[in-house]
Amino acid sequence: MSEPDKRPAGFGFDRSGAQGATKSTGSTPSTSGEPDSPDNVTTLLADDAELELSSDEAGRHVEETLARLDAELVGLTAVKRRVREIAALLLVDRARQKFGLASSRPTLHMSFTGGPGTGKTTVALRMADMLHALGYIRKPKVHVVTRDDLVGQFIGHTAPKTKEAIGRAAGGVLLIDEAYYLFRQENERDYGQEVIEILLQEMENERASLVVIFAGYSDRMETFFSANPGLSSRVAHHIAFDDYTHGELIQIADLMVAAESFRFDDDGREAFSEYLSLRMEQPRFSNARSVRNAVERCRLRQAKRLVELQRPLTKDDLITLTGEDIRGSSIFGYAESRADEAADGDDND
């Protein structure tokens, strides 16, 4: 059960979240447990009044969400800066409404571009928390879909699938991953175009209750939007997620290991650094996702090593990942074989 809203009556909003809602003359904030709607102001301030943004409980919740984002994600400085800019825009928009200043509802549909494992889904989740706290969506949820969840296999199948997905996301955020797969220029009869047409309509009609985020690789997303200018015009915020550097990936690994009550010993940390240098040069490297997979495999090798010790184990044994646990990866053997092939080639020259 939701707790009653405790924010000051002077900055309360009606929470219906309905599209086209009008200003209310009441002075008591709602206690329904739903977020404030920026379209419904309960009390207008006098022209000479002063408004302290930090006194707004929703504003404090936004700061907590942004701090959580900083703690969860290493790096991504440009992304975090853009998220803070969006938060500031919406906070000021709420303040303007409190004074009865006319302003249209900001367009909140977004595009997240970047490689896999760069934090796009995590940022979408925090964005949903923030938008909910500010009253721009009714629920702090993200419904993630791909082409398979939207495109049907025969005539008449696509519209119901797409509308079902939109219905599941209603009041929250719809995240379309690898959105460029909706558009297949080489196939004029592909049903993905029907999805795009439905999205165009719903993004406009339901803009007061639904935020759509398109996600995918940067180059493919550029082609996708270029081929669908009507869709691009409805996306106000384009946020680019850069690949992590080697140093940032080491920080991510340390955070992941610590979160599971493990630690690298000195040799283990050096070995993991070497592992990353090699892995980043291999195909299908997925940034933080690949780091997580590597840590999981290190734990498997550690468990096997500990069992084979056939002796009582200490706490230090159980929490320590050693160089042996990391260097058991096939990545090291692959690198050695490539080095041998290169040496053989030199000998044959």
C-alpha positions in Angstrom: 0.0 0.0 0.0 1.4 3.4 -0.9 2.2 5.9 1.8 0.4 9.2 1.7 2.2 12.1 0.0 4.1 14.2 2.5 5.2 17.0 0.2 4.2 20.6 1.2 0.8 21.7 0.1 2.4 24.7 -1.6 4.0 22.5 -4.3 1.3 19.9 -4.7 -0.2 18.7 -8.0 -3.3 16.7 -8.9 -2.0 13.2 -9.7 -4.5 12.0 -12.3 -1.9 12.1 -15.1 -4.7 12.2 -17.6 -4.1 13.9 -20.9 -5.6 17.4 -21.2 -6.3 17.7 -17.5 -7.2 21.2 -16.3 -6.0 23.2 -13.4 -7.7 22.5 -10.1 -8.8 25.1 -7.5 -8.2 22.9 -4.5 -5.3 23.5 -2.2 -4.8 20.1 -0.7 -2.4 17.7 -2.4 -3.7 14.3 -3.4 -2.8 11.3 -1.3 -3.5 8.5 -3.8 0.1 7.4 -4.0 0.4 8.3 -7.7 3.0 10.8 -8.9 2.1 14.5 -9.3 1.0 15.5 -12.8 2.8 18.6 -14.1 -0.4 19.4 -16.1 -2.5 19.8 -12.9 -1.6 22.5 -10.5 -3.6 22.7 -7.3 -2.6 26.2 -6.1 -1.1 29.1 -8.1 1.5 31.2 -6.4 1.3 35.0 -6.4 3.5 36.9 -8.9 5.8 38.2 -6.2 6.2 34.8 -4.4 9.5 32.9 -4.3 9.7 29.2 -4.9 12.5 27.0 -3.5 13.0 24.1 -5.9 14.8 22.1 -3.2 11.6 22.2 -1.0 9.8 20.0 -3.5 9.8 16.4 -2.4 9.8 15.3 -6.0 13.0 17.3 -6.6 14.7 15.6 -3.7 13.7 12.2 -5.1 15.2 13.2 -8.5 18.5 14.1 -6.8 18.4 10.7 -5.0 17.8 9.0 -8.4 20.7 10.9 -10.0 23.0 10.0 -7.1 22.0 6.4 -7.5 22.8 6.6 -11.2 26.3 8.0 -10.4 26.8 5.1 -8.0 25.6 2.4 -10.3 27.4 3.4 -13.5 31.1 4.1 -13.9 32.0 6.9 -16.4 29.4 8.0 -18.9 30.0 11.6 -18.0 28.2 13.0 -21.1 25.2 10.7 -20.5 24.8 11.7 -16.8 25.2 15.4 -17.8 22.4 15.1 -20.3 20.1 13.3 -17.8 20.7 16.1 -15.3 19.8 18.6 -18.0 16.5 16.9 -18.7 15.8 16.7 -14.9 16.5 20.4 -14.6 14.2 21.2 -17.5 11.3 19.3 -16.0 11.9 20.8 -12.5 11.7 24.3 -13.9 8.7 23.3 -16.0 6.9 22.3 -12.8 7.9 25.6 -11.2 6.5 27.6 -14.1 3.2 25.8 -13.9 3.1 26.6 -10.2 3.0 30.3 -11.2 0.5 29.7 -13.9 2.9 30.3 -16.7 1.8 28.7 -20.0 4.1 26.1 -21.3 3.6 23.0 -23.5 4.4 19.6 -22.1 8.0 18.8 -23.0 8.5 16.0 -25.6 10.2 13.2 -23.7 10.6 10.5 -26.3 14.3 9.6 -26.6 17.0 7.7 -28.5 19.8 5.9 -26.7 22.7 5.0 -29.0 25.8 2.9 -28.2 27.3 -0.5 -28.0 26.0 -3.4 -25.9 26.7 -3.3 -22.2 27.1 0.5 -22.0 24.3 1.1 -19.5 21.4 2.0 -21.7 18.8 -0.1 -19.9 20.1 1.0 -16.5 19.7 4.7 -17.5 16.2 4.0 -18.9 15.2 2.5 -15.5 16.5 5.6 -13.6 14.9 7.9 -16.2 11.6 6.1 -15.5 12.1 6.7 -11.7 12.8 10.4 -12.4 9.9 11.0 -14.7 7.5 9.2 -12.3 8.7 11.3 -9.4 8.1 14.5 -11.4 4.6 13.3 -12.5 5.3 12.9 -16.2 4.5 9.2 -16.2 2.2 7.3 -13.8 4.4 4.3 -13.2 8.1 3.9 -12.7 8.4 1.0 -15.0 10.2 0.1 -18.2 8.8 -2.4 -20.6 11.6 -3.7 -22.9 10.7 -5.1 -26.4 12.5 -6.1 -29.6 11.3 -6.5 -33.2 9.9 -10.0 -32.3 7.6 -8.6 -29.7 6.1 -6.1 -32.2 6.2 -7.5 -35.7 3.7 -10.2 -36.7 4.2 -13.1 -39.0 1.1 -12.5 -41.2 -1.4 -9.9 -42.3 -3.4 -8.6 -39.4 -1.0 -9.9 -36.7 1.3 -6.9 -36.3 -1.2 -4.3 -35.1 -2.5 -6.4 -32.1 1.1 -7.3 -31.1 2.3 -3.7 -31.2 -0.7 -2.4 -29.4 -0.4 -5.1 -26.7 3.2 -4.0 -26.1 2.2 -0.3 -25.9 -0.6 -1.3 -23.5 1.9 -3.1 -21.2 4.1 0.0 -21.2 1.1 2.5 -20.8 1.8 5.0 -18.0 5.5 4.2 -18.1 8.4 3.8 -20.6 8.5 1.6 -23.7 12.2 0.7 -24.5 12.6 -0.7 -28.0 16.0 -2.4 -28.2 17.8 -2.7 -31.5 15.0 -0.5 -33.0 16.6 -0.4 -36.4 15.4 -4.0 -37.1 11.9 -2.6 -37.4 12.9 -1.0 -40.7 14.0 -3.3 -43.6 14.5 -1.2 -46.6 15.2 -4.2 -48.8 11.8 -5.7 -48.1 8.9 -3.4 -49.0 6.4 -6.0 -47.7 8.0 -6.3 -44.3 5.5 -5.7 -41.5 8.0 -3.6 -39.5 6.8 -0.5 -41.3 3.3 -1.0 -39.9 4.9 -1.0 -36.4 6.5 2.4 -37.1 3.2 3.9 -38.3 1.4 2.7 -35.2 4.3 4.1 -33.0 4.1 7.5 -34.8 0.4 7.7 -34.0 0.6 6.5 -30.4 3.7 8.6 -29.5 1.6 11.7 -30.4 -1.8 10.6 -29.1 -0.4 9.2 -25.8 2.4 11.6 -25.2 0.9 12.5 -21.8 1.1 8.9 -20.6 3.8 7.1 -22.5 7.5 7.7 -23.1 9.2 5.7 -25.9 13.0 5.1 -26.0 14.6 3.8 -29.1 17.9 2.0 -28.5 20.7 0.5 -30.6 24.1 0.9 -32.3 24.9 4.5 -33.3 25.4 4.0 -37.0 22.4 1.8 -37.6 20.2 4.2 -35.5 21.3 7.1 -37.7 20.2 5.2 -40.8 16.9 4.2 -39.1 16.0 7.8 -38.2 17.1 9.1 -41.6 14.7 6.7 -43.3 11.9 7.6 -41.0 12.0 11.4 -40.6 8.5 11.5 -39.0 9.8 9.3 -36.2 12.9 11.3 -35.8 11.0 14.6 -35.4 9.1 13.1 -32.4 12.4 12.2 -30.6 13.6 15.2 -28.6 16.5 13.7 -26.8 19.3 11.8 -28.5 21.8 10.4 -25.9 25.0 8.7 -27.0 26.7 6.0 -24.8 30.4 5.7 -25.5 32.2 2.4 -25.0 34.0 2.1 -21.7 37.8 2.5 -21.5 40.0 -0.2 -20.1 40.4 1.7 -16.8 36.6 2.1 -16.5 36.1 -1.6 -17.1 38.6 -2.4 -14.3 36.5 -0.2 -12.0 33.3 -2.0 -13.1 35.0 -5.3 -12.4 36.0 -4.2 -8.9 32.4 -3.1 -8.2 30.9 -6.3 -9.4 33.4 -8.4 -7.5 32.9 -6.5 -4.3 29.1 -6.6 -4.6 29.3 -10.4 -4.5 31.7 -10.4 -1.5 34.8 -11.3 -3.5 38.1 -9.6 -4.2 41.0 -9.9 -6.5 44.4 -10.5 -5.0 47.3 -8.5 -6.5 48.1 -11.2 -9.1 44.4 -11.7 -9.8 43.8 -8.0 -10.5 46.9 -7.8 -12.8 45.7 -10.9 -14.6 42.2 -9.5 -15.0 43.7 -6.3 -16.5 45.6 -8.4 -19.0 42.4 -10.4 -19.7 40.5 -7.3 -20.5 43.2 -6.0 -22.8 43.0 -9.2 -24.8 39.2 -9.5 -24.7 38.6 -6.0 -25.9 40.3 -6.9 -29.2 38.1 -9.9 -29.8 34.8 -9.9 -31.6 31.4 -9.4 -29.8 32.9 -7.6 -26.9 30.0 -6.1 -24.9 31.6 -3.7 -22.4 30.2 -4.2 -18.8 28.2 -7.3 -20.0 31.4 -9.0 -21.0 33.0 -8.0 -17.7 30.2 -9.6 -15.8 30.4 -12.8 -17.8 34.2 -12.9 -17.2 33.8 -12.5 -13.5 31.2 -15.3 -13.4 33.7 -17.6 -15.2 36.4 -16.6 -12.8 34.2 -17.7 -10.0 33.6 -21.1 -11.6 37.4 -21.7 -11.9 37.9 -20.5 -8.3 35.3 -23.0 -7.1 36.9 -25.8 -9.0 40.3 -24.8 -7.6 39.1 -24.7 -4.0 37.4 -28.1 -4.3 40.5 -29.7 -5.6 42.6 -28.4 -2.7 41.0 -31.1 -0.5 41.6 -29.2 2.7 39.6 -27.0 5.1 38.8 -23.6 3.6 39.2 -20.2 5.3 37.1 -17.1 4.6 40.0 -15.6 2.7 40.1 -18.7 0.5 36.4 -18.2 -0.3 36.5 -14.5 -1.2 39.8 -14.4 -3.1 40.0 -14.6 -6.9 43.6 -15.3 -7.9 45.7 -15.0 -11.0 45.2 -18.7 -11.6 41.4 -18.2 -11.7 41.7 -15.6 -14.3 44.5 -17.0 -16.5 42.5 -20.2 -16.9 40.5 -18.4 -19.6 40.8 -19.6 -23.1 41.5 -15.9 -24.1 45.1 -16.3 -22.9 45.6 -19.5 -24.9 44.1 -17.9 -28.0 46.5 -14.9 -27.6 49.5 -17.3 -27.3 48.5 -19.2 -30.4 48.1 -16.0 -32.4 51.5 -14.9 -31.2 53.0 -18.3 -32.3 51.4 -17.9 -35.8 52.8 -14.5 -36.1 56.3 -15.7 -35.2 56.0 -18.6 -37.7 55.1 -16.1 -40.4 58.1 -14.0 -39.6 60.4 -17.1 -39.9 58.9 -17.9 -43.3 59.5 -14.4 -44.7 
